[in-house]
Amino acid sequence: MNRKENEIEDLLAPVVQSEDCEIWGVEFLSRGRYSKLRLYIDRADGVSVEDCARVSRRVGDVLDVEDLLTGSYTLEVSSPGMDRILFKPSQYKESVGETIDVRLNFPFEGRKRILGILTGLDDDEAIVQVEEDEFLLPLENVQRARIVPQFD
């Protein structure tokens, strides 16, 4: 997450926690006069549509008062879903053993996309197994990592 997204998370975390949820991740997309704030929330027993609506109202009120975002923006509050994006090192640790789809900012060994099994996290590097090859991917180079749901 970038600096703005970290500021947003720091501001909104207590509000989301007061609704018995936690912030899974924040995406702030600013394109000229059009901005979009996506807030992913989670809770132990799953997120309902009612949870998202309730958190959206509370978060919207806080954002209006704090004036952290300039101009107009669209607020989206949702569950991270089964194909959840990994935002933080702790989420990588919790997802060891999962298949992940990693998009990189800069090519690593000639590849910008790596699909494999997350086998660990070592010093802010995700360890991803692709067949017989093992890749150590610095998290700072990860543009987006997403869990690939497995249906048996």
ABEGO torsion letter per residue (X at the ends): XBAAAAAAAAAAAAAAAAAGBBBABBBBBBBEABBBBBBBBBBAAEBBAAAAAAAAAAAAAAAAAAGABBEBBBBBBBBAEAABBBABAAAAAAABGBBBBBBBABBBGGBABBBBBBAEBBGGBBBBBBEABBBBBBAAABABBBBBBBBX
